[in-house]
Amino acid sequence: MSYRLAIFDFDGTLADSFPFFLSVFNTIADRHGFRRLDEIEAQGLRHHDTRAIMRYVGMPAWKLPLASRTFIGMMRENASRIPLFDGVGEVLHALDRAGVRLAIVSSNSEQNIRLVLGPTLSGLVGQYECGMSVFGKASRIRKVVQRAAVPAAHALYVGDQATDGEAARKAGVAFGAVSWGYAPIEVLRRVAPEREFGTPAELLHIMRS
């Protein structure tokens, strides 16, 4: 089916922020007292879910908000280093022209997202729900759907991690998995996405049956 409301995760879905995340991870780990990673370890951990990664680096759940705030602050200072994936801008414009409502639900900050998107693209997004835990997206997705006055069956949450799929399920909307983000598509298939997108250009299928 086609969807009337497209809700996007940001990091790893619209923005190619993983290289920046790797570049600052050990600084964040030192600041908050969990295990450093080398690049080989970090790439291997992409095949595991968020909870397993936290256990591996010795990060208790209570430290996640602190580490997230540090990452968000570092990204704000380096927003010019974070590119969108190729074709994302064109896709957002095309969806908007086709009448698909756009929203973003992300653990990153709205300020960072607007900085990376730029004024034109950020203006296409009708709703931002930002700054929550990666485990707290379901209630924000439900809020976006309610505000848009769109039936949940006509909404799609697009993300790059298994936690995004879990949040979509809890919120009662379909999940679209992207293959270019933080987690490989094989990991995302464990949560049985309704849609898979192999390239950003394929996000145009959101508006097609």
C-alpha positions as CSV (number, residue, x, y, z in Angstrom):
1,M,0.0,0.0,0.0
2,S,1.0,3.7,-0.3
3,Y,1.4,5.8,2.9
4,R,0.1,9.2,3.7
5,L,2.5,9.9,6.6
6,A,6.2,9.1,6.4
7,I,8.0,9.3,9.7
8,F,11.8,9.1,9.6
9,D,14.5,8.3,12.0
10,F,17.5,10.6,11.3
11,D,20.9,9.3,12.1
12,G,21.7,6.4,9.7
13,T,18.4,7.0,7.8
14,L,18.6,10.5,6.4
15,A,22.0,11.5,7.7
16,D,25.3,9.7,7.2
17,S,26.5,10.2,10.7
18,F,28.0,6.9,11.5
19,P,31.6,7.9,10.5
20,F,31.3,10.9,12.8
21,F,29.9,8.6,15.6
22,L,32.9,6.4,15.2
23,S,35.3,9.3,15.3
24,V,33.9,10.5,18.7
25,F,32.9,7.3,20.3
26,N,36.1,6.7,22.4
27,T,36.0,10.3,23.6
28,I,32.5,9.7,24.9
29,A,33.5,6.4,26.3
30,D,36.4,8.0,28.3
31,R,34.2,10.8,29.6
32,H,31.4,8.4,30.8
33,G,33.5,5.4,31.9
34,F,32.7,2.6,29.5
35,R,34.8,0.6,27.1
36,R,36.6,2.0,24.1
37,L,36.2,0.3,20.7
38,D,38.6,-0.1,17.8
39,E,37.2,0.2,14.3
40,I,37.0,-3.6,13.8
41,E,35.0,-4.1,17.0
42,A,32.7,-1.2,16.1
43,Q,32.0,-2.6,12.6
44,G,31.3,-6.0,14.1
45,L,28.9,-4.6,16.7
46,R,26.7,-3.3,13.9
47,H,25.3,-6.9,13.7
48,H,24.0,-6.7,17.2
49,D,21.1,-4.8,18.7
50,T,21.4,-1.7,20.9
51,R,21.0,-3.6,24.2
52,A,23.8,-6.1,23.2
53,I,26.1,-3.3,22.3
54,M,25.5,-1.6,25.6
55,R,26.4,-4.8,27.4
56,Y,29.5,-5.3,25.4
57,V,30.9,-1.8,26.2
58,G,29.8,-2.0,29.8
59,M,27.3,0.9,29.6
60,P,24.5,0.7,32.1
61,A,21.1,2.0,31.0
62,W,21.3,5.0,33.3
63,K,24.4,6.3,31.4
64,L,22.7,6.2,28.0
65,P,21.1,9.6,28.4
66,L,24.4,11.2,29.5
67,A,26.3,9.7,26.7
68,S,23.6,10.7,24.2
69,R,23.7,14.3,25.4
70,T,27.5,14.4,24.9
71,F,27.1,13.0,21.4
72,I,24.4,15.5,20.5
73,G,26.6,18.4,21.8
74,M,29.6,17.2,19.8
75,M,27.4,16.8,16.7
76,R,26.0,20.3,17.1
77,E,29.6,21.7,17.0
78,N,30.4,19.6,13.9
79,A,27.1,19.7,12.0
80,S,28.8,20.8,8.8
81,R,30.7,17.5,8.8
82,I,27.5,15.4,8.7
83,P,26.2,14.9,5.1
84,L,22.8,13.6,4.1
85,F,22.8,10.4,2.1
86,D,22.8,10.9,-1.6
87,G,19.4,11.5,-2.9
88,V,17.7,12.2,0.4
89,G,16.9,15.8,-0.4
90,E,15.3,14.9,-3.7
91,V,13.2,12.2,-2.1
92,L,11.9,14.6,0.6
93,H,11.0,17.1,-2.0
94,A,9.2,14.5,-4.1
95,L,7.3,13.1,-1.2
96,D,6.2,16.5,-0.2
97,R,5.0,17.4,-3.7
98,A,3.0,14.1,-3.8
99,G,1.2,15.1,-0.6
100,V,2.9,12.7,1.7
101,R,3.2,14.3,5.2
102,L,6.7,14.2,6.6
103,A,7.8,13.9,10.2
104,I,11.0,13.0,12.1
105,V,11.2,11.0,15.3
106,S,14.8,10.8,16.5
107,S,16.9,10.6,19.7
108,N,19.0,13.4,18.2
109,S,18.1,17.0,18.9
110,E,15.8,19.0,16.7
111,Q,18.5,21.7,16.5
112,N,21.0,19.3,15.1
113,I,18.6,17.8,12.6
114,R,17.6,21.3,11.3
115,L,21.3,22.2,11.0
116,V,22.1,19.2,8.9
117,L,18.9,19.3,6.8
118,G,19.3,23.1,6.1
119,P,16.4,25.6,6.0
120,T,14.7,24.3,2.9
121,L,14.5,20.6,3.7
122,S,13.8,21.2,7.4
123,G,10.8,23.4,6.3
124,L,9.3,20.4,4.5
125,V,9.0,18.4,7.8
126,G,5.7,19.1,9.5
127,Q,6.5,17.5,12.9
128,Y,9.7,16.9,14.9
129,E,9.7,14.7,18.0
130,C,13.3,14.6,19.1
131,G,15.6,14.1,22.1
132,M,14.1,10.9,23.6
133,S,15.9,7.7,24.4
134,V,16.4,5.2,21.6
135,F,14.0,3.0,23.6
136,G,11.3,5.7,23.9
137,K,10.3,6.3,20.3
138,A,7.0,4.5,20.3
139,S,5.0,7.1,22.3
140,R,6.5,9.9,20.1
141,I,5.5,8.0,16.9
142,R,1.9,7.6,18.3
143,K,1.9,11.3,19.1
144,V,2.9,12.2,15.5
145,V,0.3,10.0,14.0
146,Q,-2.4,11.5,16.2
147,R,-1.4,15.0,15.4
148,A,-1.4,14.3,11.7
149,A,-4.9,12.8,12.0
150,V,-3.9,10.0,9.7
151,P,-5.0,6.4,10.3
152,A,-2.1,4.3,11.7
153,A,-2.5,1.9,8.8
154,H,-1.4,4.7,6.5
155,A,1.7,5.7,8.4
156,L,5.2,4.3,8.0
157,Y,8.2,4.7,10.3
158,V,11.5,4.4,8.4
159,G,14.6,3.6,10.3
160,D,18.0,1.8,10.4
161,Q,18.0,-0.1,13.7
162,A,16.0,-3.0,15.2
163,T,14.9,-0.6,18.0
164,D,13.2,1.5,15.3
165,G,11.2,-1.6,14.2
166,E,10.3,-2.4,17.8
167,A,9.1,1.2,18.3
168,A,7.0,1.0,15.1
169,R,5.3,-2.2,16.3
170,K,4.5,-0.7,19.7
171,A,3.1,2.4,18.0
172,G,0.9,0.3,15.7
173,V,2.5,1.5,12.4
174,A,4.4,-0.2,9.7
175,F,8.2,-0.3,9.7
176,G,10.4,0.5,6.7
177,A,14.0,-0.8,7.0
178,V,16.8,0.9,5.2
179,S,19.9,-1.0,4.2
180,W,22.5,1.9,4.4
181,G,22.4,2.8,8.1
182,Y,24.0,1.8,11.3
183,A,22.7,-1.8,11.3
184,P,22.9,-4.3,8.3
185,I,19.6,-5.2,6.7
186,E,20.0,-8.8,8.0
187,V,19.6,-7.4,11.6
188,L,16.5,-5.4,10.6
189,R,14.8,-8.4,9.0
190,R,14.6,-9.9,12.5
191,V,11.8,-7.5,13.3
192,A,10.0,-8.3,10.0
193,P,9.7,-4.9,8.3
194,E,6.8,-4.3,6.0
195,R,9.1,-2.4,3.6
196,E,12.8,-2.6,2.7
197,F,14.7,0.1,1.0
198,G,17.9,-0.6,-0.8
199,T,18.8,2.9,-1.7
200,P,17.6,6.4,-0.7
201,A,15.9,6.7,-4.1
202,E,13.7,3.7,-3.3
203,L,12.1,5.8,-0.5
204,L,10.0,7.2,-3.3
205,H,8.1,3.8,-3.2
206,I,6.5,5.2,0.1
207,M,4.0,7.0,-2.1
208,R,3.3,4.0,-4.5
209,S,1.2,1.0,-4.0
